[in-house]
Amino acid sequence: MERDISIPEFLNETADDIHERMLAKAPLDVSTIEGDFFWDTTRPTAEEKAELVQLKLQNILRLAFPQTSYGKYLEFLGECKGVFKNLPTKSMGVIKVIGRKGTKIYKDKLISTVSTDELESVVFKFIENKIINETGIAYVKTECIKPGTIGNVLKNTVTVLMDPINGVESITNEENFTGGTDLEDEEHYRERILEEYKNEATSGNEEHYKKWAKEVDGVGFADVKSEWNGSGTVKVLILDKNNKTATKELIDKVQNYIAPPEQNRGGKAPLGAIVTVDTPSTVKINIKAKFNFKSEFSEEDVLYNLKVKISSYLSTISIGGTIVYNAIQTILGSFILTGEGVDDFINLTVNESTSNIKLIDQVAVIGEVINIK
């Protein structure tokens, strides 16, 4: 987190302080009364110096430290420690193509979501060649043409074949597209730079494996389990920049960067280390309570909004974290205080329990929010 620094006293002088010192150095036979020549000619200089000291030099001081630096200057500080800002990544998914047997699907063909008055279409492209089989179906790997979270579209939304293919009847994505991440934001980048300063990442220790994993574009969090499967074994669990489970493509990128599976050579890991890169399993969190809804709100809308809020909370919990029962209770209570459709609720359970839930090499995703009748 960015924080301010203590400014030295000599950089806190005001224009009045500087001007008073200048007037004190005037010859004895020269008037220093405001409006006279000496006063009028020295005042602009005092004001300019005060601006230089209070604004420009203070800002230069802030740029010199990773805790307070920003923009390209923060990147310079990171690069000096070998920490580079992670670039955005493209989302990926699989498109189900229905059509005539034997129809060829070529890579680089463009497809998209449907555009509306409010939203532009999101464009994707096939990244492999396929032939529709005897069932009349082909599953084709696809990626968004633009990097970023814009490509993380929901299932059954990629339905437009921008370049018509003779023999193709329809296309769709049966699962959400995932893996699209934005350019690393400044605060996460600052955090990695500071970690490099304070953590002793000697070759092969846990901090080093975390550092290596986070150097790969798209990785937002890493956890390390040493000797998880015997001597010399290391497991690296990763999440993407959106704090979601990593795609196979991202897992493979990290695996090849740290320890390529072919002979386990050429990567960052020391020789002899047996490294496995994976993403944690997911645990669905189901919320149940007996709600009393406000008459002017529909039950369906309120439960959906609760689901969105709770999902947002769960996304902040990293691998091995704890889902706090009272935090869920507070979210439900906030709907009462803010008039968002809930008058009252009782008998709240989280996965049939009223206790905190400890995640073991897992991350949580929202399941259902249910009103007990």
BABATI-595967 format. One record per residue (C-alpha): x, z, y; residue in three letters. Coordinates in steps of 0.05 Angstrom, whole numbers, plus 32768, in hexadecimal, padded with zeros to 4 digits. Each point is the difference from the previous one (the first is absolute). Example, Ala and Ser with C-alpha at 12.3 -4.5 7.8 and 13.67 -1.06 7.14 Angstrom:
80F6809C7FA6ala 801B7FF38045ser 
END
This chain:
800080008000met 801A7FEE8045glu 8010803B802Barg 801D800A8046asp 8045801C800Eile 801980358030ser 80177FDD8040ile 8041801A801Epro 7FF980228044glu 802B7FCC8023phe 7FCC7FCA7FEDleu 7FC68027801Fasn 80137FFA8049glu 7FC97FE9802Fthr 80077FD2803Cala 7FFB803D802Easp 803980237FDBasp 802D7FC38005ile 7FEE7FF38049his 800C80488014glu 80467FFC7FE4arg 800D7FBF8025met 7FE8801D8042leu 802D803C7FF7ala 803C7FD08000lys 7FEF7FE18044ala 803280088039pro 7FF1803C802Dleu 7FF27FD5803Casp 7FCC7FD57FDCval 7FB680128000ser 7FE080087FBBthr 7FB9800A8019ile 7FCB7FD77FDCglu 7FF57FBF8026gly 80477FFD801Casp 80317FC97FE9phe 802880297FCDphe 7FC2801C7FDFtrp 7FDE7FBC7FFCasp 803C7FDB7FE4thr 801080337FC9thr 7FB9800D7FE8arg 7FF77FBD7FDApro 8042800C7FDCthr 7FE980457FEAala 7FBF7FE47FE6glu 80237FC87FDAglu 803180317FE0lys 7FC7802F7FEDala 7FDD7FC77FDDglu 80407FED7FDCleu 800C80487FE9val 7FB880157FF0gln 7FE77FC07FE0leu 80387FD27FEBlys 8037802F7FEAleu 7FCE802E7FDEgln 7FE37FC57FDAasn 80467FE97FECile 800C80467FE5leu 7FC17FFC7FD6arg 80147FBC7FE5leu 8041801E7FE5ala 7FDE802C7FCBphe 7FD47FEA7FC6pro 7FCF803A800Egln 7FED7FE28043thr 80177FB77FFEser 7FD07FC67FF9tyr 7FFB7FB57FF8gly 803F7FD77FF4lys 802C803B8013tyr 7FE380297FC6leu 80107FC47FD3glu 80488000801Aphe 8006804A7FEDleu 7FE37FF27FBBgly 802D7FC57FF3glu 803D802B8010cys 7FEC802B7FC4lys 7FED7FC57FD4gly 7FB5800C8008val 7FD97FC18011phe 7FB77FFA8014lys 7FD67FE97FC5asn 7FDF7FBC800Aleu 7FB67FF27FF3pro 7FEB7FE87FBBthr 7FCB7FD17FE7lys 7FC580157FD6ser 7FF77FE37FBBmet 7FC87FF87FCEgly 7FE27FD47FCBval 7FCB7FCA800Bile 7FCE7FEE7FCAlys 7FF67FB48001val 7FC37FE47FDCile 7FFC7FB67FF1gly 80097FC67FCFarg 803080097FC6lys 80447FE0800Dgly 7FFA8002804Cthr 8045800E801Elys 800980358035ile 803F7FF68029tyr 802880348025lys 7FFD8002804Dasp 7FB67FEB8001lys 7FDD80278037leu 7FC3802D7FF6ile 7FDF8033802Eser 7FCB8032800Fthr 7FC17FEB8025val 80068002804Cser 7FCA8021802Bthr 7FF18005804Aasp 802780428001glu 80387FF27FCFleu 802E7FC67FF3glu 800B7FEB7FB8ser 803D801B7FDCval 80287FC87FDFval 802380047FBDphe 80277FD07FD3lys 80097FF77FB6phe 804780127FEBile 80007FE17FBAglu 7FE67FC37FDCasn 7FC880097FCElys 7FD17FD67FD5ile 7FB880147FF4ile 7FFA800F7FB5asn 7FC97FF37FCEglu 7FD7803A801Athr 7FFB7FDE8044gly 802880368022ile 80468008801Cala 801F803E801Ftyr 80317FEE8037val 8031802E8024lys 7FF67FFD804Bthr 801F801D803Fglu 7FEB80048049cys 80247FCF802Dile 800A80368035lys 802180437FF4pro 7FDC80408012gly 7FC4802A7FECthr 7FD27FC78018ile 80087FE37FBAgly 7FE6803D7FDBasn 7FBB7FE47FF9val 7FC8801A7FD3leu 7FEC7FE27FBDlys 7FD27FC37FFFasn 80127FEC8048thr 80327FC77FF4val 7FCF7FC97FEFthr 80127FC4802Bval 802B7FC77FE4leu 801D7FE28040met 801D7FC47FDCasp 7FCA7FE77FD0pro 80167FF57FB7ile 7FD97FD07FD5asn 7FE680277FC4gly 7FFF80458021val 7FBB801E8007glu 800F8045801Fser 80368033800Eile 8000804B800Cthr 802B803D7FFCasn 7FE580327FCDglu 802D8037801Bglu 801780168045asn 803F7FDF801Cphe 803680358008thr 8048800A8016gly 7FFB7FE58047gly 8024802E8031thr 800E7FFC804Aasp 804480048022leu 801B80477FF8glu 7FE6802A8039asp 80308025802Eglu 7FF180467FE7glu 800B7FF07FB6his 80407FDB8013tyr 8017803B802Aarg 7FF3802F7FC5glu 802C7FD67FD2arg 80387FFF8033ile 7FFD804C8008leu 7FFF80087FB4glu 80407FD87FFDglu 802080308032tyr 7FEA80407FDFlys 7FFF7FF07FB6asn 803E7FFD7FD7glu 7FF47FC17FD8ala 803C7FFF7FD2thr 80027FCA7FCBser 7FCA800B7FCCgly 7FDE803F801Basn 7FB48003800Aglu 80057FF4804Cglu 80277FC17FF3his 7FCB7FE47FD2tyr 7FCA800F8034lys 802A7FDE8035lys 800B7FC27FD5trp 7FB67FFA7FF0ala 7FEB80068049lys 80327FC98014glu 7FD37FCE7FDCval 7FCD7FDF802Easp 7FBA801B7FF0gly 801480447FE4val 7FE3803B8027gly 800E803B7FD2phe 802E800F7FC6ala 8005803B7FCFasp 803780097FCDval 7FFF80207FBClys 8045800A7FE3ser 800C80047FB4glu 7FB67FF47FF4trp 800F7FDE7FBDasn 8042801E7FEDgly 80468002801Cser 80117FCA8033gly 7FB87FEA800Athr 7FE07FFC8045val 7FB87FF08012lys 7FF07FE88046val 7FB680028013leu 7FED7FD7803Dile 7FC47FF5802Eleu 7FF87FC78031asp 7FFE8007804Clys 7FB5800B7FFDasn 800C803D7FD2asn 7FDF7FD97FC8lys 801A7FF37FBAthr 80357FCA7FFFala 7FF37FBA7FE5thr 80277FE67FC4lys 80257FD18030glu 8017803B802Bleu 801480297FC3ile 802A7FC57FE7asp 80217FF88044lys 801480498001val 80177FFE7FB7gln 802C7FC4800Dasn 801C801F8040tyr 801280427FE0ile 800E7FEE7FB8ala 7FF17FBA7FE5pro 7FE680067FB9pro 80307FCB7FE7glu 803B802B7FEAgln 7FF080318039asn 80377FE1802Barg 80047FE48046gly 7FD180338020gly 800C803E802Alys 7FFE80327FC7ala 804180187FE1pro 80167FE27FBEleu 7FE080227FC4gly 7FC280178024ala 7FC07FEC7FDCile 7FCE7FF58039val 7FB67FF57FFAthr 7FD77FED803Eval 7FB5800B7FFCasp 7FC48013802Athr 7FD8803F7FF3pro 7FBE7FFF7FDCser 7FC1800A8029thr 7FCE80387FFAval 7FB87FF48017lys 7FE48037802Aile 7FB580097FFAasn 7FDB802A8032ile 7FBD80217FF1lys 7FD4802B802Dala 7FB7800D800Flys 7FF77FE18045phe 7FC980098034asn 80017FC08029phe 7FE67FF68047lys 7FBE7FD97FFFser 80197FC8802Dglu 803B7FEF7FD1phe 7FFD7FDD7FBDser 801F80257FC5glu 80267FC17FEBglu 80217FF88044asp 801580498006val 801D80027FBAleu 80277FC0800Etyr 801C801D8041asn 801480407FDBleu 80227FD67FCBlys 80297FDB8036val 801580428021lys 801480217FBFile 80257FC17FEAser 802780038041ser 801480497FF1tyr 80157FEF7FB9leu 802D7FC88019ser 802A80348025thr 801180257FBFile 80407FE77FE0ser 801780007FB8ile 7FFB80467FE2gly 7FDA801B803Cgly 7FC4802E8000thr 7FB77FEF800File 7FE7803D8027val 7FB880137FF1tyr 7FF8801F8045asn 80177FBE8020ala 7FC77FDA7FDDile 7FD080378015gln 80187FF98048thr 7FF47FB57FFFile 7FB8800B7FE9leu 7FF780368034gly 80187FD28037ser 7FC47FD37FF3phe 7FD4803C8013ile 80268010803Fleu 80037FB88019thr 7FB87FEF7FEEgly 80137FC97FCFglu 7FC480087FD3gly 800B80427FDAval 7FD7803E8011asp 801D802B7FC8asp 801E7FFE7FBBphe 800B80317FC6ile 801F80017FBAasn 803C7FD48012leu 802D7FED7FC6thr 803E7FD47FFDval 80087FE37FBBasn 7FCF80357FE7glu 802B8038801Dser 8005802C803Dthr 804B80077FFBser 803A7FD8801Dasn 80177FC57FD5ile 804B7FF97FF4lys 80177FB97FF3leu 80367FF67FCBile 80257FBE800Casp 7FBD7FE68019gln 7FDC7FEA803Fval 7FB7800A8010ala 7FCB7FCB800Fval 7FB8800C8013ile 7FCD7FF97FC8gly 7FB780108010glu 7FDF802D8033val 7FC080177FDFile 7FC38025801Basn 7FE780327FCCile 7FB47FFA7FFElys 
END
